Amino acid sequence: MRILLYTGKGGVGKTTVAAATALRCAELGYRTLVLSTDAAHSLSDSFDSPIGSKPNRMAANLWAQETDLSTAVNENWVTIQKWIASLLAWRGLEDVVADEMAFLPGMEELANLLYIVTYAESGQYDTVVVDSAPTGETLRLLSFPEMLGWWMRRLFPIERRVVSAVRPVLKPLINIPIPGEEVLDAVEQLFPQLDKMRTILTDPAKTSIRLVLNPEKMVIKETQRTFTYLNLYGYATDLVVCNRLIPKEVTDHYFDFWKTNQEQYYKDIEERFAPLLVIGLPLLEQEVVGMDMLKETAKELYGDRDPTQMFYAGKAQNFEKVKGQYLLSFDFPYTTKDEIDLSRNGDELIIRLGAYRRNIILPRSIVNLKVVGAKFEGGKLVVRFGSEERQSVRPKK
């Protein structure tokens, strides 16, 4: 089974790209589900056909689903949510406000993504194409089960016994809503599901994250930041789609400035996201709505290629912490030490390889640290960050 997850800044056309990809996969004979986990669904608009909260058959080998937030939350979080609401009401919030505030940040997005676990285990589909929320930030929440795994394995059984023992004594004395067995059961059942989801989405043999952007300065910067965090949290990104390029056939002088600008930004995108493949998708003559236009989009995007193939294997960047320092490493197999030069500009690390340049957006944990050293060995560049101030360095042997 292959899971292809498309994300990007709102309005860049990721829903169109996801729908066209799913249609192409179905045409190649894969049993394909395109799943929208975005709270503001627009998948039905792309197909120009209603789509329900359950998989709806759209064409041969193709099903579509727009997840329903209330259903997803009720299936996975409702018991925990009710307890949080009762706790907030105990603190004096009105019941309606308490019910609304009881939704933890990211709860809806995670509940929607749990559908992926269901379909991965069911074997119903060969390919699941996910039209995700408008930013990759949601994926950072998937570190939640990994971060709390130690607590679940070691402390949760102890805390559960303690809560069960003191509940009859404390409840009549302090009247605080202490979690009951049903809440503890819900927590115990939820974490393995979240852990399964993270395992599936971080398995590069199964899942590929794909970034959709437009050739615009602000969009490029935000998408690059998303790319950094995807690498930081272990998600395999294998493709970048640059959407809405003005075709060369457009000769009207009105568009000269935009075409020149887009050409420059496209080169910038190739440098910033190297070694990933960047595919350009032209702005079509009419709005992409309905099966015919989605087929045309898929043809422009993939040609004769299979969308389920892995366009890039491995991690473009790798982060780790060793002895109080952060290490950022890259593979440059066909490069010599003398070709590499490093410099720093705010939250960007700039790597020059001869005539080429790569700009890496640094995560928040590193951005306030200084580059304290770099080493190039065996085709791998490792940059060290620490407290010692050193703005520009040459790689050492």
C-alpha positions in Angstrom: 0.0 0.0 0.0 1.2 3.5 -0.8 0.1 6.7 1.1 0.7 10.0 -0.8 0.1 13.0 1.4 -0.1 16.4 -0.2 0.4 19.6 1.9 1.1 23.2 1.3 0.1 26.8 2.1 -3.6 27.5 1.7 -4.6 28.4 -1.8 -1.7 26.9 -3.7 -3.8 24.2 -5.3 -2.9 21.1 -3.3 -6.5 19.8 -3.4 -6.4 19.9 -7.2 -3.1 18.2 -7.3 -4.3 15.5 -4.8 -7.5 14.9 -6.8 -5.6 14.7 -10.2 -3.1 12.3 -8.6 -5.8 10.0 -7.3 -7.5 9.9 -10.7 -4.3 9.0 -12.4 -3.6 6.2 -9.9 -7.1 4.8 -10.5 -6.6 4.9 -14.2 -3.4 2.8 -13.7 -5.5 0.1 -12.0 -4.8 0.9 -8.3 -7.8 0.8 -5.9 -7.5 4.4 -4.8 -9.0 6.5 -2.1 -8.5 10.3 -2.0 -9.1 11.5 1.5 -9.6 15.1 2.5 -8.6 15.8 6.2 -8.7 19.6 5.7 -11.4 21.2 7.9 -12.3 23.4 4.9 -13.1 20.7 2.4 -12.8 21.5 -1.3 -12.4 18.0 -2.8 -16.1 17.9 -3.9 -15.5 21.2 -5.7 -12.6 19.7 -7.6 -14.6 16.7 -8.7 -17.7 18.9 -9.2 -19.7 16.2 -7.4 -20.9 15.7 -3.8 -18.6 13.7 -1.5 -19.8 12.3 1.8 -18.1 11.5 5.1 -17.8 7.9 4.0 -15.9 6.6 0.9 -17.9 7.5 -2.1 -17.3 5.8 -5.5 -16.3 8.5 -8.1 -15.1 6.3 -11.0 -13.6 2.9 -11.7 -11.0 2.1 -8.9 -11.6 5.6 -7.4 -13.3 6.5 -4.1 -13.3 9.9 -2.3 -14.1 10.9 1.3 -14.3 14.3 3.1 -13.9 13.5 6.7 -16.4 14.8 9.2 -14.8 16.4 12.3 -17.6 15.5 14.7 -17.7 11.9 13.6 -13.9 11.6 13.8 -13.7 13.2 17.3 -16.6 11.1 18.6 -14.9 7.9 17.5 -11.5 8.7 19.0 -11.7 11.5 21.6 -15.2 11.9 22.9 -14.7 10.3 26.3 -11.5 12.3 27.0 -13.2 15.5 25.7 -16.2 15.0 28.0 -13.9 14.7 31.1 -11.9 17.9 30.1 -15.2 19.7 29.6 -16.4 18.7 33.1 -13.1 19.9 34.5 -13.4 23.3 32.8 -17.0 23.6 34.0 -15.9 22.8 37.5 -13.5 25.8 37.2 -16.5 28.0 36.5 -16.8 28.1 32.7 -20.3 27.9 31.2 -21.2 24.5 29.9 -21.3 25.5 26.3 -18.0 27.3 26.5 -16.5 24.4 28.4 -17.6 22.0 25.7 -16.0 24.2 23.0 -12.7 24.7 25.0 -12.4 21.0 25.6 -11.1 20.4 22.1 -7.3 20.3 22.6 -5.1 22.0 20.0 -4.7 19.7 17.0 -7.3 17.2 18.2 -9.5 17.5 15.1 -6.5 17.2 12.7 -5.2 14.1 14.5 -8.6 12.5 14.7 -9.0 12.9 10.9 -5.6 11.5 10.2 -6.5 8.4 12.2 -8.5 7.3 9.2 -5.2 6.5 7.6 -4.6 3.7 10.2 -8.1 2.3 9.5 -7.5 2.1 5.8 -3.9 0.9 6.1 -5.1 -2.1 8.2 -8.2 -2.8 6.1 -6.4 -3.7 2.9 -9.3 -2.2 0.9 -7.1 0.1 -1.1 -3.8 0.0 -2.9 -3.3 3.8 -2.7 -4.5 6.4 -0.3 -4.0 10.0 -1.5 -4.4 12.5 1.4 -5.4 16.2 0.9 -4.2 17.4 4.2 -4.6 20.6 6.2 -3.0 23.8 4.6 0.3 23.4 6.4 2.8 20.7 7.4 2.7 22.0 11.0 0.0 19.5 11.7 2.5 16.7 11.1 4.6 17.9 14.0 1.7 16.8 16.3 2.5 13.3 15.3 5.5 13.3 17.5 3.1 13.5 20.4 2.7 9.7 20.9 6.5 9.1 20.5 7.2 11.9 23.1 4.8 10.4 25.6 5.6 6.8 24.8 7.9 6.5 27.8 5.2 7.9 30.1 2.6 5.5 28.7 4.8 2.4 29.2 6.2 3.3 32.6 4.3 5.9 34.5 0.7 5.5 33.2 0.1 2.0 34.8 1.3 3.4 38.2 -0.7 6.6 37.9 -3.8 4.6 36.9 -3.5 2.4 40.1 -3.0 5.6 42.2 -6.1 7.3 40.7 -8.2 4.2 41.1 -7.2 4.0 44.7 -7.7 7.6 45.7 -10.8 8.3 43.6 -13.3 7.1 46.3 -11.6 9.1 49.0 -10.9 12.4 47.2 -14.1 12.7 45.2 -16.5 13.4 48.1 -13.9 15.7 49.8 -12.8 18.0 47.0 -15.5 17.5 44.4 -12.9 17.6 41.5 -13.9 15.6 38.4 -11.3 12.8 38.8 -10.9 10.7 35.6 -13.0 7.6 35.8 -12.0 4.1 34.4 -13.7 4.9 31.1 -11.4 8.0 30.6 -8.3 6.0 31.5 -9.4 3.2 29.1 -9.9 5.8 26.3 -6.4 7.2 26.9 -4.9 3.7 26.9 -6.6 2.8 23.6 -5.9 6.1 21.9 -2.1 6.2 22.3 -1.5 2.9 20.4 -3.6 4.3 17.5 -1.6 7.5 17.4 1.6 5.4 17.6 0.5 3.3 14.6 -0.3 6.4 12.6 3.2 7.8 13.2 4.8 4.4 12.3 2.8 4.3 9.0 3.5 7.9 8.1 7.3 7.7 8.9 7.7 4.5 6.9 9.3 5.7 3.5 8.4 2.4 1.8 4.7 3.2 2.5 4.3 7.0 2.8 5.6 9.9 0.8 4.9 13.5 1.8 4.6 15.9 -1.2 4.8 19.7 -1.1 2.7 21.9 -3.3 3.6 25.6 -3.8 3.4 28.5 -6.2 6.4 30.5 -7.5 6.0 33.3 -5.0 8.4 34.5 -2.3 6.3 34.1 0.8 4.9 30.7 -0.3 8.4 29.4 -1.0 9.7 30.5 2.4 6.8 28.9 4.3 7.0 25.7 2.3 10.7 25.5 2.9 10.0 25.8 6.7 7.5 22.9 6.4 10.2 20.9 4.6 12.7 21.5 7.4 10.2 20.3 10.0 9.2 17.2 8.0 12.9 16.2 7.9 13.3 17.1 11.6 10.4 14.8 12.6 11.4 11.9 10.3 8.9 12.2 7.4 10.0 11.3 3.9 9.4 14.0 1.4 10.0 12.9 -2.2 8.4 15.5 -4.5 7.7 19.2 -4.9 5.0 20.4 -7.2 5.3 24.0 -8.4 1.8 25.0 -9.5 0.3 27.7 -11.7 3.3 28.5 -13.9 2.4 30.8 -16.8 3.0 28.7 -20.0 5.7 29.8 -22.5 3.0 29.9 -25.2 1.6 33.0 -23.5 3.1 35.9 -25.5 1.1 38.8 -24.3 3.5 41.5 -23.0 1.3 42.0 -20.0 2.7 38.8 -18.5 6.4 39.5 -19.3 7.1 40.6 -15.7 5.3 37.6 -14.2 7.0 35.1 -16.5 10.5 36.4 -15.7 9.7 36.5 -12.0 8.4 32.9 -12.1 11.5 31.7 -14.0 13.7 33.1 -11.3 11.6 31.7 -8.5 11.5 28.3 -10.2 15.3 28.1 -10.2 15.3 29.2 -6.6 12.9 26.4 -5.7 15.1 23.8 -7.4 18.1 25.0 -5.3 16.2 25.3 -2.0 14.6 21.9 -2.2 17.5 19.9 -3.8 17.9 17.0 -4.1 14.1 16.5 -4.4 12.5 16.4 -7.9 10.5 19.6 -8.7 7.7 19.2 -11.2 6.2 22.3 -12.8 2.5 22.4 -13.4 1.3 25.1 -15.9 -1.7 27.3 -15.3 -4.4 25.7 -17.5 -6.7 27.6 -19.9 -9.7 27.1 -17.6 -10.5 26.3 -14.0 -9.7 22.8 -12.9 -13.1 21.4 -12.0 -14.5 18.0 -13.0 -13.1 14.8 -14.3 -11.9 16.0 -17.7 -9.9 18.9 -16.3 -8.4 16.7 -13.5 -7.3 14.2 -16.2 -5.7 17.1 -18.1 -3.9 18.2 -14.9 -2.7 14.7 -14.2 -1.3 14.4 -17.8 0.6 17.7 -17.4 1.9 16.7 -14.0 3.0 13.1 -14.4 3.0 12.4 -18.2 3.6 8.6 -18.4 5.0 8.4 -14.9 3.3 6.4 -12.1 2.4 8.7 -9.2 2.9 5.9 -6.7 6.6 5.6 -7.5 9.1 7.0 -5.0 10.7 10.1 -6.6 13.4 10.4 -4.0 14.6 7.9 -1.5 16.2 8.9 1.8 16.2 12.1 3.9 17.5 15.3 2.3 18.5 16.6 5.8 19.1 14.8 9.1 19.0 16.4 12.6 20.4 14.9 15.8 21.6 16.1 19.2 25.0 14.8 20.4 26.7 15.9 23.7 24.8 19.2 23.9 25.4 20.1 20.3 23.0 19.9 17.3 24.2 18.2 14.2 22.7 18.9 10.8 23.9 16.5 8.0 23.5 16.3 4.3 24.6 13.8 1.6 26.7 15.3 -1.2 28.1 12.1 -2.9 29.6 13.7 -5.9 31.2 16.7 -4.3 34.7 17.5 -3.0 35.5 19.5 0.2 36.9 22.4 -1.8 33.6 23.0 -3.6 31.7 23.6 -0.4 31.3 26.9 1.4 29.0 27.7 4.3 27.5 30.9 5.5 24.6 32.0 7.8 21.9 34.6 7.3 19.4 34.7 10.2 17.4 31.5 10.2 18.9 30.3 7.0 22.1 28.2 6.5 23.5 28.8 3.0 25.5 26.0 1.4 27.3 26.8 -1.8 28.5 24.0 -4.1 30.5 25.6 -6.9 27.9 27.5 -8.9 25.0 26.0 -7.0 23.4 27.2 -3.8 21.2 25.5 -1.2 19.3 27.5 1.5 18.2 25.5 4.5 15.6 27.0 6.9 16.8 26.1 10.5 14.3 24.8 13.1 13.6 26.9 16.2 15.8 24.7 18.4 18.8 25.7 16.3 18.1 29.1 15.0 19.5 30.9 18.1 22.7 28.9 18.1 25.9 29.5 16.2 27.7 27.4 13.6 30.7 26.1 15.6 32.1 23.6 13.1 31.7 21.6 10.0 33.1 18.4 8.6 33.0 16.8 5.2 33.7 13.1 5.0 32.6 10.2 2.8 30.3 12.4 0.8 28.5 13.7 3.9 28.5 17.2 5.2 27.9 17.6 9.0 27.4 21.0 10.5 27.6 21.5 14.2 25.6 24.1 16.1 26.4 25.3 19.7 26.9 28.3 21.9 30.3 29.4 20.5 29.9 32.3 18.1 31.1 31.6 14.6 29.1 32.9 11.7 30.9 31.4 8.7 33.1 28.3 8.5 34.9 26.2 5.9 34.3 22.4 6.1 37.2 20.5 7.7 38.6 17.2 6.6 
